Amino acid sequence: MKKFNIVLLEPEIPSNTGNIGRTCVACGAALHLIEPIGFHLSEKAVKRSGMDYWNELELYRYLNYEDFLDKNPGAKIYYATTKAKKVYSDVSYEENCFIMFGKESAGIPEKILAQNMDTCIRIPMLGETRSLNLGNSAAIILYEALRQHDFEDMKLTGALRGEY
């Protein structure tokens, strides 16, 4: 199975992080959290959103952005931002790449974006919409990466539970 990595830079809302953690488990992705984190990972909202999947999550924590870079040398990182010129679906996601999202109130700092404009990606939106929910954004881009790899090893069919 192809593996992807979701990175949350200074997440602020526990339910978003829990929801993203659950999505990561469902997709075989690892979740990387860069501090400071605006809540305790033991909070009910994180566990409620992640449901009983949280214990299955491959989770990594970092002291700051520099610590993340030091511990993942040479990592291919895509920076999700409304300031990008490139659309997320125009990128070819490599196995083990990292897809980074900034904190809910401010996104990824412009200093980081300016140093990485060639790997900044955006989700198109109408008009002056500021942004989508963080959990939705992570799911949209992660599933595009999975689609590009033909949803390798994922369950592709379903069945009804009863007779109708």
JOVEN-V108876 format. One record per backbone hydrogen bond with DSSP energy under -0.5 kcal/mol. NH is the residue of the N-H (numbers start at 1). CO is the residue of the C=O. If there is no record, write none. Layout:
# JOVEN-V108876
<<NH & CO> <NH & CO>>
This chain:
# JOVEN-V108876
<<5 & 97> <6 & 30> <7 & 99> <8 & 32> <9 & 7> <9 & 101> <10 & 8> <10 & 34> <14 & 12> <16 & 13> <17 & 13> <18 & 14> <19 & 15> <20 & 16> <21 & 17> <22 & 18> <23 & 19> <24 & 20> <25 & 21> <26 & 22> <27 & 23> <28 & 24> <28 & 25> <29 & 24> <30 & 4> <31 & 58> <32 & 6> <33 & 60> <34 & 8> <34 & 32> <35 & 33> <35 & 62> <38 & 11> <43 & 40> <46 & 43> <47 & 43> <48 & 44> <49 & 45> <50 & 46> <51 & 47> <53 & 50> <54 & 51> <56 & 53> <57 & 54> <59 & 57> <60 & 31> <62 & 33> <68 & 64> <69 & 65> <70 & 66> <71 & 67> <72 & 68> <72 & 69> <73 & 70> <75 & 72> <77 & 75> <78 & 98> <79 & 119> <80 & 78> <80 & 100> <81 & 79> <81 & 121> <84 & 81> <88 & 122> <90 & 87> <91 & 88> <93 & 91> <96 & 3> <97 & 94> <98 & 76> <99 & 5> <100 & 78> <100 & 98> <101 & 7> <102 & 80> <103 & 107> <106 & 103> <107 & 103> <112 & 109> <113 & 109> <114 & 110> <115 & 111> <116 & 113> <117 & 114> <119 & 116> <120 & 117> <121 & 79> <122 & 86> <124 & 122> <129 & 126> <137 & 133> <138 & 134> <139 & 135> <140 & 136> <141 & 137> <142 & 138> <143 & 139> <144 & 140> <145 & 141> <146 & 142> <147 & 143> <148 & 144> <149 & 145> <149 & 146> <150 & 147> <151 & 146> <152 & 149> <154 & 151>>
